[in-house]
Amino acid sequence: MERSENGWPVIESQSDKSLVVIRIPGTGTPGIPLRLQKDCAPLLAYLAGRVHVEVSDLHENNKAGKFQDEGGYNYRSVRGSSKPSNHSSGTAMDLNWQKWPMGRKAMTKKQRTAALLIAEDLEEVIRWGGTYRSRVDEMHWEIRPGVTLAEVKKFIKARGIDKYGKVKTTTTKTQPKDIIIRQCRAI
């Protein structure tokens, strides 16, 4: 079985049953949709919801029924490579790709600080393209290479993330980060 860069099975069709469409929490009704690997979808939707609230409004470049500036699953190779992209396994997503194009540092200092805090908070299971050394990709978020399905499920449960990517309960571990993030947003 072919695997994406982070080790997850490649999905060859967008109609595959291992993919689901999930709405980004906090983006209204019906919400901005993302097609993602079903077990990772709650975690990635939770992350996208945090980016929407803490970094930048994800509605900014979306035109309902015409254009969407966010995406998840895409059966393709890593740019400049023959290796399957993590988008091919539904374990990666791009947010605000027009605003934060690959290869450029386009975030403001405040946005970058907020994104770094999210990346640090989720570093156990998530990798952010804004920290890539060779080719910065601020729009890109993915399941960290080597992270297993069991680790994703354990993280989701520990954080109290429900199947829609919303937090069911506040855990002691996330409270200090949430306070720090609110303080950074107030700056």
C-alpha positions as CSV (number, residue, x, y, z in Angstrom):
1,M,0.0,0.0,0.0
2,E,1.3,3.4,-1.0
3,R,1.8,5.9,1.9
4,S,2.1,9.7,2.0
5,E,5.1,11.5,3.4
6,N,3.8,11.3,7.0
7,G,3.2,7.5,6.7
8,W,-0.5,7.4,6.3
9,P,-2.2,5.3,3.6
10,V,-2.8,7.2,0.3
11,I,-6.4,7.5,-0.7
12,E,-6.9,7.4,-4.5
13,S,-10.5,8.6,-4.7
14,Q,-12.4,11.5,-3.1
15,S,-15.4,9.2,-2.7
16,D,-13.4,6.7,-0.6
17,K,-15.2,5.8,2.7
18,S,-12.1,6.7,4.7
19,L,-12.7,10.4,3.8
20,V,-15.4,12.6,5.4
21,V,-16.5,16.2,4.9
22,I,-16.3,18.2,8.2
23,R,-17.1,21.8,8.8
24,I,-14.6,24.1,10.4
25,P,-16.0,25.1,13.9
26,G,-16.9,28.7,14.3
27,T,-17.3,29.4,10.6
28,G,-21.1,29.7,10.7
29,T,-23.8,27.7,9.1
30,P,-23.2,25.6,7.1
31,G,-19.5,26.4,7.8
32,I,-16.4,26.1,5.7
33,P,-16.0,22.4,4.6
34,L,-12.9,20.3,4.5
35,R,-12.6,16.8,3.1
36,L,-10.2,14.8,5.4
37,Q,-9.3,11.4,6.6
38,K,-12.1,10.4,8.9
39,D,-10.1,9.6,12.0
40,C,-8.0,12.8,11.7
41,A,-10.9,15.0,10.7
42,P,-12.0,16.1,14.2
43,L,-8.4,17.0,15.1
44,L,-7.7,19.0,11.9
45,A,-11.1,20.7,12.1
46,Y,-10.4,21.7,15.7
47,L,-7.0,23.1,14.5
48,A,-8.7,25.0,11.6
49,G,-11.2,26.4,14.1
50,R,-8.4,27.7,16.2
51,V,-6.7,29.3,13.2
52,H,-10.0,30.9,12.3
53,V,-10.4,32.4,15.8
54,E,-6.8,33.0,16.9
55,V,-4.9,33.8,13.6
56,S,-7.1,35.1,10.8
57,D,-10.7,34.9,9.6
58,L,-11.0,32.0,7.2
59,H,-14.0,33.5,5.4
60,E,-11.8,36.3,4.0
61,N,-11.1,34.9,0.5
62,N,-14.1,32.5,0.2
63,K,-16.9,33.2,-2.2
64,A,-19.9,31.0,-1.3
65,G,-20.7,28.5,-4.1
66,K,-17.8,29.9,-6.3
67,F,-14.4,29.6,-4.6
68,Q,-13.1,28.2,-1.4
69,D,-9.7,29.2,0.0
70,E,-9.2,26.2,2.3
71,G,-8.8,22.5,1.4
72,G,-7.8,19.1,2.7
73,Y,-7.7,16.0,0.6
74,N,-6.1,16.2,-2.8
75,Y,-4.7,13.1,-4.6
76,R,-1.3,14.5,-5.7
77,S,2.4,14.4,-5.2
78,V,4.5,16.8,-3.0
79,R,5.4,19.7,-5.3
80,G,8.7,19.0,-7.0
81,S,8.6,15.3,-6.0
82,S,7.1,12.0,-7.0
83,K,6.3,11.2,-3.3
84,P,2.6,11.3,-2.4
85,S,1.6,14.5,-0.6
86,N,0.0,14.3,2.9
87,H,-3.0,15.8,1.2
88,S,-3.2,12.4,-0.7
89,S,-3.9,10.7,2.6
90,G,-6.4,13.4,3.8
91,T,-4.1,14.2,6.7
92,A,-3.1,17.7,5.6
93,M,-4.9,20.9,5.0
94,D,-4.2,24.4,3.6
95,L,-5.9,27.4,5.1
96,N,-6.1,30.9,3.5
97,W,-3.9,29.8,0.6
98,Q,-4.3,33.1,-1.3
99,K,-3.3,35.1,1.7
100,W,-0.4,32.9,2.7
101,P,1.1,31.4,-0.5
102,M,3.7,28.7,-0.3
103,G,7.3,30.0,-0.3
104,R,6.5,33.4,1.3
105,K,6.3,34.6,4.8
106,A,3.1,36.6,4.5
107,M,1.6,36.5,8.0
108,T,1.9,39.5,10.2
109,K,4.0,39.2,13.3
110,K,0.8,38.9,15.4
111,Q,-0.6,36.2,13.2
112,R,2.7,34.3,13.1
113,T,3.0,34.4,16.9
114,A,-0.6,33.1,17.3
115,A,0.1,30.3,14.7
116,L,3.3,29.4,16.5
117,L,1.5,29.1,19.8
118,I,-1.1,26.8,18.2
119,A,1.7,24.7,16.6
120,E,3.5,24.4,19.9
121,D,0.3,23.4,21.7
122,L,-0.4,20.7,19.2
123,E,3.2,19.7,18.4
124,E,2.7,16.2,19.7
125,V,0.5,15.3,16.7
126,I,0.6,18.3,14.3
127,R,3.3,20.0,12.1
128,W,2.9,23.5,10.7
129,G,4.4,24.4,7.3
130,G,5.2,27.9,8.7
131,T,8.2,26.3,10.5
132,Y,9.6,24.5,7.5
133,R,13.3,25.3,7.0
134,S,13.6,24.8,3.2
135,R,10.3,26.1,1.8
136,V,8.0,28.0,4.2
137,D,4.3,27.1,3.8
138,E,2.2,29.1,6.3
139,M,-1.1,27.9,4.9
140,H,-0.2,24.2,5.5
141,W,-1.0,22.1,8.6
142,E,-0.6,18.3,8.7
143,I,-0.5,15.2,10.9
144,R,3.2,15.0,12.0
145,P,5.3,12.3,10.3
146,G,5.3,9.1,12.4
147,V,2.1,9.9,14.3
148,T,-0.1,6.8,14.4
149,L,-3.9,6.4,14.3
150,A,-3.8,5.3,18.0
151,E,-1.9,8.5,18.9
152,V,-4.4,10.7,17.0
153,K,-7.3,9.0,18.8
154,K,-5.6,9.3,22.2
155,F,-4.9,13.1,21.6
156,I,-8.5,13.7,20.5
157,K,-9.8,12.0,23.6
158,A,-7.3,13.7,26.0
159,R,-8.3,17.2,24.6
160,G,-12.0,16.4,24.7
161,I,-12.5,17.1,21.0
162,D,-15.8,15.8,19.6
163,K,-16.5,14.3,16.2
164,Y,-17.2,17.8,14.8
165,G,-13.8,19.3,16.0
166,K,-15.3,21.1,18.9
167,V,-14.0,20.9,22.4
168,K,-16.4,19.0,24.7
169,T,-14.7,19.9,28.0
170,T,-11.8,22.1,29.0
171,T,-8.8,20.2,30.2
172,T,-6.2,21.5,32.6
173,K,-3.5,21.0,29.9
174,T,-5.2,23.5,27.4
175,Q,-6.2,26.2,29.9
176,P,-2.8,27.9,30.2
177,K,-2.3,28.0,26.4
178,D,-5.8,29.4,25.9
179,I,-5.0,32.2,28.4
180,I,-1.7,33.0,26.7
181,I,-3.4,33.1,23.3
182,R,-6.1,35.5,24.5
183,Q,-3.4,37.7,25.9
184,C,-1.4,37.7,22.6
185,R,-4.6,38.6,20.7
186,A,-5.1,41.6,23.0
187,I,-1.7,43.0,22.1
